[in-house]
Amino acid sequence: MIIDYKKPYWIKYKWDVENGLESKLLKTDNSELQNFLFQKKFSFICNFKIGEDFKRDKKAGIFGKAGQNFGLNYDSEIDSLVFEFRTNSESPEFHCLIFEDINLNVISNGVRMIIIKNNNTIKFYLNEKLIKYYRYEGEFINEYKDTPFFLGSLNPGADNPYDRCFSQVDISLFSMIKNEVNFNTLKSINKNSENVLCYYDFKILNLRNDVYDESNNFNFLELIPEEYIK
């Protein structure tokens, strides 16, 4: 499914249906998902592409986190895929990982990215090949607590337009998995595993264009209300 420019989605709520004379949709903040980064072990799976003709900012956000930018983006100024985040060690530190060989020509054909965090190391796999191993000190900054994840932007409400990173992006799979760091398991992850917090294959949408969560949870993917987008 192509996420349109300046129409990103967020992963923010746990959804429930209250049945009565009329069914009511209930949404509550999902602290487990919003604080996902603060687990010692977790993984992301993302299958995506950005077409050469897709509308995008200079930094095209694929997925990200509110606060000082965290996430995966394509930077057209250096024609490379980039992953960035910030940590607190002795002083705040910015980490910018550039994948020089993953340019728009590669991304436009579609790629599968698996990102695995195991304590203070992060491994990146592209199309099932290990492409980077990175070790860092400290913990993720507190700004990443209690904030949603975004698809189609890194930080759509940021005061600085350069940090918002809007893009059209075609995503066919996005999943967040806790406590699983075995690459062979992640290659063929069971979407109904108890460790899978969300699993979106974008095949089922409702009339509001919310994306159904195929995991055992109800963490639907929702279009961000316009008032939260700058």
N, C-alpha and C positions, 0 to 999 in steps of 0.2 A: 504494500500500500504506500502510495506517495503522500507524505506529510507535506502540506503546502507551506510556502514561504509566509512567515509571520502568523502561522496557525499551528503552533506546536501543541504537543500533548504533555500532560503531566501524570506522574504516578504519585498520588497523594493520599487517597482514601481507601479504607476498607468499606465495602458496600454490603448492604443487607436489605432484605425485603420484608416489610411488616405487612402481614396479611390481615385484612379485616373486610369491611364492606367495600373498601377500595384499597388496592395494594399501594403501599407507600415505599419509596426508595429512600433508604437511610444511608448516610455517609458519615463516617467518623475518621478523624486523623489516624493514620496508621504509623505508630511510632516505630515499629520493627522495621518497616520499609524505609522510613525517613532517616533512621539512624543506622542503616545498613552498613555504611562505611566504617563504623566503629567496632565491627566484629573483627576478630583476629584472622578469620579465614572466610573468604567469599569469592564468588566468580560472576562475571558477566558473559553472556553470549549475545552477539549482535550480528545478524546478516543484513547487509545494507549495500546500497550503491547511490552515488550522486552522478547524475548524467551531466555531460559536458554542457548541455543547454539548460540545466536546472537553474532557477533563480536562487541566488545565495549572496550572503555577505562575504567580505574578504576572508573572514574566518567563518566557515560553515559548520555549525554545530550539528553533531549526530546525536549524542546524548550528553547530558550534563547535570549539574547540581547547583542549587542556589547558593549564594555566597561568593567569595572570591573564586573565580572560575575553576571548576573541576569538570573534566570530561574529555571526550573524543571529538576532534574536529578536523576538517580539511582546511589548510591555510593556503589560499591561492597565491599569496605573495612569495611563498617558497615552494609552491607546488608539492606539498607533502602532507601526509597524515600526521596529526599531532595529538599527544595525550598530555594533559597538564593537571597539576594539583598543587596544593599548598599544605605544608606541615608546620607544626610548632616543635622545634627542638630547643636549642638555646635562644634562638631568635627565629621569627617566621621565615620560612624558606620556600621559594618558588621552584617547582620542578617542571621542566618542559622537555618532554621526550619526543624527538623528531624522527619519524620513519622516512628517511630520505628516498628510499626506493619505492614507496607506496604513493604514487602520484595520481593525478586525476585520470590518466589513461588506465591505470589499474583499477581505481575505485569505480569508474564508470562501467566496468564489466561486472561489478558485483563482487563483494568479498565477505568472508566469514571471520569475525574477530572473536577470540576467546581471551578474556583477561582474568588472570588468577592472582589473588592476593593471599599470601601465606605468611602471617606475621608481618615482618617488615621487608618482604620481597614481593615484587610483582612480575609475573611472566605474561608475555604477549604472544599469542599464536595467530597467525594469519593463514587462512585456508589450511589449517592443521599442521602448520610448520612454525616452530619456535623462532621468533624474530628478535626478541629482546628480553633480557633478564635485568631487572633493576632493583637495587637495594637502597633504602633510604633510612634516615634516623627520625625519631620523634613520632608524633601522632598527627592525624589529620586535624586541621584547625576546627575550632568549635563552631565556626560559622556554618559548617556543614550539618550541624545537628538540627533536627526537627524541621527540615526543609524538603520539598519534593524533588524528585528526579524529573528531567525533561527529555523529550524526544523532539528533534527538530530545532533545538536551540540549546545553548549552554546555560543561559541565565536571562530569560526574557524580560525580567523586571529590573535589570541593572541600570543604574544611573548613567553609566558610560555606555553609549551606543556600541562601542567597539567590543564590549564584553557580552553583548546579547547574542550575537552569532546565529542569526536566523538562516535557515536554508530549507529549500525543498530537499527531501531525502526519502528514498524508497527503502523502507525497512520491511523485511519479510519475517524476521524473528528477533525478539528481544526477550531475554530472561535474566533474572537475578537469583543466584543460588547461594545459600549460606552453608558454611562448613564443608564445602566440597572443593577440593583442590587437585583431584586426580584427573589429569587431562583425558585419559581414555574413557573415564566415566562421563565426562562432560561432552565428549564428541557425540555420544548417543544418549544424552540425558533423558530420563523418563520424566515427562512433564508432571506426572502425579506423585513424584517423589516428595517425601515430607520436607526435604531441604529446599525445594523449589518454591520461592516466595511469589514469583509471578512468571507467566509464560504467555507471550503474545505472538500468535502467528498471523494475526490480522485478517483472519478468514471470516470472523463473525463480528459484525457491528450492529448496534441497535439504531433506532431512528434518529438519535441524537449524535450518531457517529462515535459513541463510546466503544472501545475495543474490548471484547470479552477476554477475561483471564482464563486460559486453558489449564492452569494449575488447580490444585484442590482448594485454593483460596478465592476470594472475591475482590481482588485488587485491580479493578477495571482501569483501563487507560482512558483518560478523559481529555477532550479538547479544553485548553486553558481558557477561562472566561476572558473576554477582551479587556476588562478593567485591570487585569494583572500583566498586560503586555504593553511595553512602551515602544 
